[in-house]
Amino acid sequence: MASVALAGPASRPVKARQMEGVCNGSSCNVDGISWNCSTGKCTAQSGAGDGTPCGGPDYESISCPDTG
């Protein structure tokens, strides 16, 4: 009986998806879900305000712009 060796493609590291959203009130809205800011603020009083870009590598590390 002959043996057959199968080879697949070399594995490549998987790049984590960056969560990209916009400020909505005091939170960062990503894909329709509001996340609390881990750093910075999304409020108009801080100089960011609604529509300002925010996001992060995961929901526990959401960076919001605090331009104030």
OpenMM code with the backbone's topology and positions (N, CA, C; nanometers):
from openmm import Vec3, app, unit

residues = "MET ALA SER VAL ALA LEU ALA GLY PRO ALA SER ARG PRO VAL LYS ALA ARG GLN MET GLU GLY VAL CYS ASN GLY SER SER CYS ASN VAL ASP GLY ILE SER TRP ASN CYS SER THR GLY LYS CYS THR ALA GLN SER GLY ALA GLY ASP GLY THR PRO CYS GLY GLY PRO ASP TYR GLU SER ILE SER CYS PRO ASP THR GLY".split()
positions = [
    Vec3(0.0846, -0.1166, 0.0000),
    Vec3(0.0000, 0.0000, 0.0000),
    Vec3(0.0898, 0.1237, 0.0000),
    Vec3(0.0647, 0.2156, -0.0873),
    Vec3(0.1445, 0.3377, -0.0991),
    Vec3(0.0891, 0.4445, -0.0063),
    Vec3(0.1779, 0.5253, 0.0493),
    Vec3(0.1329, 0.6363, 0.1337),
    Vec3(0.1379, 0.7652, 0.0528),
    Vec3(0.0456, 0.8508, 0.0810),
    Vec3(0.0353, 0.9768, 0.0088),
    Vec3(0.0492, 1.0905, 0.1090),
    Vec3(0.1355, 1.1855, 0.0807),
    Vec3(0.1531, 1.3029, 0.1668),
    Vec3(0.0819, 1.4211, 0.1020),
    Vec3(0.0022, 1.4874, 0.1800),
    Vec3(-0.0693, 1.6056, 0.1316),
    Vec3(-0.0109, 1.7285, 0.1978),
    Vec3(0.0100, 1.8302, 0.1198),
    Vec3(0.0627, 1.9556, 0.1736),
    Vec3(-0.0373, 2.0667, 0.1463),
    Vec3(-0.0644, 2.1452, 0.2478),
    Vec3(-0.1532, 2.2601, 0.2336),
    Vec3(-0.0718, 2.3868, 0.2223),
    Vec3(-0.1390, 2.4966, 0.2029),
    Vec3(-0.0667, 2.6244, 0.1957),
    Vec3(-0.0016, 2.6579, 0.3296),
    Vec3(0.1086, 2.7275, 0.3224),
    Vec3(0.1767, 2.7698, 0.4451),
    Vec3(0.0859, 2.8630, 0.5227),
    Vec3(0.0841, 2.8472, 0.6529),
    Vec3(-0.0025, 2.9335, 0.7336),
    Vec3(0.0589, 3.0724, 0.7458),
    Vec3(-0.0287, 3.1715, 0.7442),
    Vec3(0.0132, 3.3107, 0.7579),
    Vec3(-0.0534, 3.3684, 0.8816),
    Vec3(0.0135, 3.4613, 0.9473),
    Vec3(-0.0506, 3.5231, 1.0629),
    Vec3(-0.1775, 3.5968, 1.0209),
    Vec3(-0.2786, 3.5892, 1.1024),
    Vec3(-0.4053, 3.6556, 1.0732),
    Vec3(-0.4047, 3.7924, 1.1390),
    Vec3(-0.4282, 3.8950, 1.0603),
    Vec3(-0.4320, 4.0308, 1.1127),
    Vec3(-0.5682, 4.0552, 1.1768),
    Vec3(-0.5666, 4.1075, 1.2977),
    Vec3(-0.6913, 4.1365, 1.3685),
    Vec3(-0.7663, 4.2498, 1.2977),
    Vec3(-0.8964, 4.2377, 1.2958),
    Vec3(-0.9799, 4.3413, 1.2344),
    Vec3(-0.9824, 4.4628, 1.3262),
    Vec3(-0.9577, 4.5756, 1.2702),
    Vec3(-0.9655, 4.7003, 1.3459),
    Vec3(-1.1110, 4.7438, 1.3530),
    Vec3(-1.1602, 4.7693, 1.4713),
    Vec3(-1.2965, 4.8185, 1.4880),
    Vec3(-1.2958, 4.9680, 1.4585),
    Vec3(-1.3682, 5.0084, 1.3550),
    Vec3(-1.3739, 5.1490, 1.3169),
    Vec3(-1.5164, 5.1986, 1.3327),
    Vec3(-1.5302, 5.3109, 1.4006),
    Vec3(-1.6622, 5.3667, 1.4222),
    Vec3(-1.6590, 5.5172, 1.4257),
    Vec3(-1.7689, 5.5745, 1.4712),
    Vec3(-1.7789, 5.7198, 1.4853),
    Vec3(-1.8404, 5.7524, 1.6207),
    Vec3(-1.8029, 5.8664, 1.6724),
    Vec3(-1.8589, 5.9126, 1.7986),
    Vec3(-2.0087, 5.9373, 1.7829),
    Vec3(-2.0837, 5.8971, 1.8846),
    Vec3(-2.2281, 5.9179, 1.8891),
    Vec3(-2.2632, 5.9445, 2.0348),
    Vec3(-2.2838, 6.0705, 2.0660),
    Vec3(-2.3051, 6.1063, 2.2068),
    Vec3(-2.1731, 6.0939, 2.2811),
    Vec3(-2.1706, 6.0128, 2.3871),
    Vec3(-2.0471, 5.9965, 2.4640),
    Vec3(-1.9801, 5.8621, 2.4361),
    Vec3(-2.0285, 5.7864, 2.3369),
    Vec3(-1.9731, 5.6542, 2.3079),
    Vec3(-1.9276, 5.6448, 2.1627),
    Vec3(-1.8611, 5.5328, 2.1308),
    Vec3(-1.8133, 5.5062, 1.9953),
    Vec3(-1.9056, 5.4026, 1.9322),
    Vec3(-1.9721, 5.4390, 1.8244),
    Vec3(-2.0661, 5.3500, 1.7579),
    Vec3(-1.9933, 5.2731, 1.6475),
    Vec3(-1.9837, 5.1399, 1.6667),
    Vec3(-1.9182, 5.0516, 1.5695),
    Vec3(-2.0216, 4.9509, 1.5210),
    Vec3(-2.0517, 4.9537, 1.3925),
    Vec3(-2.1481, 4.8603, 1.3331),
    Vec3(-2.2811, 4.8591, 1.4076),
    Vec3(-2.3272, 4.9763, 1.4493),
    Vec3(-2.4570, 4.9873, 1.5149),
    Vec3(-2.4568, 4.9568, 1.6638),
    Vec3(-2.3404, 4.9287, 1.7214),
    Vec3(-2.3301, 4.8996, 1.8645),
    Vec3(-2.2487, 5.0109, 1.9300),
    Vec3(-2.3006, 5.0653, 2.0396),
    Vec3(-2.2306, 5.1725, 2.1108),
    Vec3(-2.1370, 5.1121, 2.2153),
    Vec3(-2.0096, 5.1498, 2.2078),
    Vec3(-1.9082, 5.1017, 2.3014),
    Vec3(-1.8572, 5.2190, 2.3841),
    Vec3(-1.8285, 5.1944, 2.5103),
    Vec3(-1.7688, 5.2962, 2.5956),
    Vec3(-1.6250, 5.3212, 2.5526),
    Vec3(-1.5814, 5.4446, 2.5668),
    Vec3(-1.4440, 5.4810, 2.5336),
    Vec3(-1.3501, 5.4309, 2.6433),
    Vec3(-1.2437, 5.3611, 2.6032),
    Vec3(-1.1415, 5.3186, 2.6995),
    Vec3(-1.0474, 5.4347, 2.7285),
    Vec3(-1.0178, 5.5107, 2.6243),
    Vec3(-0.9352, 5.6303, 2.6391),
    Vec3(-1.0003, 5.7436, 2.5611),
    Vec3(-0.9817, 5.8635, 2.6060),
    Vec3(-1.0382, 5.9800, 2.5394),
    Vec3(-1.1869, 5.9952, 2.5652),
    Vec3(-1.2476, 6.0881, 2.4947),
    Vec3(-1.3899, 6.1170, 2.5084),
    Vec3(-1.4483, 6.1486, 2.3716),
    Vec3(-1.5776, 6.1227, 2.3563),
    Vec3(-1.6464, 6.1520, 2.2302),
    Vec3(-1.7391, 6.2730, 2.2417),
    Vec3(-1.7368, 6.3399, 2.3528),
    Vec3(-1.8322, 6.4481, 2.3746),
    Vec3(-1.7930, 6.5754, 2.2994),
    Vec3(-1.8939, 6.6535, 2.2676),
    Vec3(-1.8694, 6.7819, 2.2016),
    Vec3(-1.7884, 6.8741, 2.2924),
    Vec3(-1.8104, 6.8627, 2.4237),
    Vec3(-1.7368, 6.9464, 2.5194),
    Vec3(-1.5869, 6.9181, 2.5158),
    Vec3(-1.5490, 6.7948, 2.4767),
    Vec3(-1.4062, 6.7614, 2.4696),
    Vec3(-1.3471, 6.7988, 2.3343),
    Vec3(-1.4318, 6.8460, 2.2417),
    Vec3(-1.3855, 6.8865, 2.1100),
    Vec3(-1.4048, 6.7805, 2.0032),
    Vec3(-1.4601, 6.6650, 2.0398),
    Vec3(-1.4799, 6.5571, 1.9413),
    Vec3(-1.6183, 6.5701, 1.8788),
    Vec3(-1.7226, 6.5253, 1.9460),
    Vec3(-1.8587, 6.5386, 1.8957),
    Vec3(-1.8998, 6.4288, 1.7989),
    Vec3(-2.0282, 6.4240, 1.7704),
    Vec3(-2.0855, 6.3211, 1.6835),
    Vec3(-2.0184, 6.3183, 1.5464),
    Vec3(-1.9926, 6.1977, 1.4970),
    Vec3(-1.9339, 6.1798, 1.3652),
    Vec3(-1.7825, 6.1747, 1.3624),
    Vec3(-1.7174, 6.2058, 1.4739),
    Vec3(-1.5717, 6.2016, 1.4799),
    Vec3(-1.5253, 6.0562, 1.4812),
    Vec3(-1.4254, 6.0193, 1.4004),
    Vec3(-1.3780, 5.8803, 1.3980),
    Vec3(-1.3247, 5.8334, 1.5333),
    Vec3(-1.3516, 5.7064, 1.5643),
    Vec3(-1.3027, 5.6423, 1.6863),
    Vec3(-1.2900, 5.4933, 1.6574),
    Vec3(-1.2336, 5.4173, 1.7485),
    Vec3(-1.2226, 5.2732, 1.7282),
    Vec3(-1.1048, 5.2145, 1.8014),
    Vec3(-1.0743, 5.0896, 1.7697),
    Vec3(-0.9646, 5.0203, 1.8348),
    Vec3(-0.9560, 4.8759, 1.7895),
    Vec3(-0.8596, 4.8017, 1.8447),
    Vec3(-0.8412, 4.6627, 1.8037),
    Vec3(-0.9496, 4.5682, 1.8554),
    Vec3(-1.0154, 4.6049, 1.9643),
    Vec3(-1.1233, 4.5228, 2.0189),
    Vec3(-1.2115, 4.6097, 2.1081),
    Vec3(-1.3239, 4.5520, 2.1545),
    Vec3(-1.4199, 4.6322, 2.2304),
    Vec3(-1.3691, 4.6752, 2.3670),
    Vec3(-1.2610, 4.6164, 2.4147),
    Vec3(-1.2051, 4.6567, 2.5440),
    Vec3(-1.1004, 4.7668, 2.5298),
    Vec3(-1.0663, 4.8025, 2.4071),
    Vec3(-0.9618, 4.9021, 2.3818),
    Vec3(-1.0082, 5.0065, 2.2808),
    Vec3(-1.1227, 5.0673, 2.3065),
    Vec3(-1.1769, 5.1680, 2.2160),
    Vec3(-1.1140, 5.3037, 2.2467),
    Vec3(-1.0477, 5.3598, 2.1477),
    Vec3(-0.9855, 5.4913, 2.1632),
    Vec3(-1.0762, 5.5968, 2.1023),
    Vec3(-1.1094, 5.6941, 2.1822),
    Vec3(-1.1912, 5.8056, 2.1373),
    Vec3(-1.1068, 5.9323, 2.1395),
    Vec3(-1.1301, 6.0211, 2.0446),
    Vec3(-1.0502, 6.1434, 2.0401),
    Vec3(-1.0900, 6.2379, 2.1526),
    Vec3(-0.9950, 6.2850, 2.2230),
    Vec3(-1.0193, 6.3865, 2.3247),
    Vec3(-0.9341, 6.5050, 2.2845),
    Vec3(-0.9920, 6.5915, 2.2040),
    Vec3(-0.9144, 6.7028, 2.1514),
    Vec3(-0.9142, 6.8235, 2.2439),
    Vec3(-0.9817, 6.8096, 2.3577),
    Vec3(-0.9903, 6.9218, 2.4506),
    Vec3(-0.8773, 6.9296, 2.5459),
] * unit.nanometer
topology = app.Topology()
chain = topology.addChain("A")
for resn in residues:
    res = topology.addResidue(resn, chain)
    for name in ("N", "CA", "C"):
        topology.addAtom(name, app.Element.getBySymbol(name[0]), res)
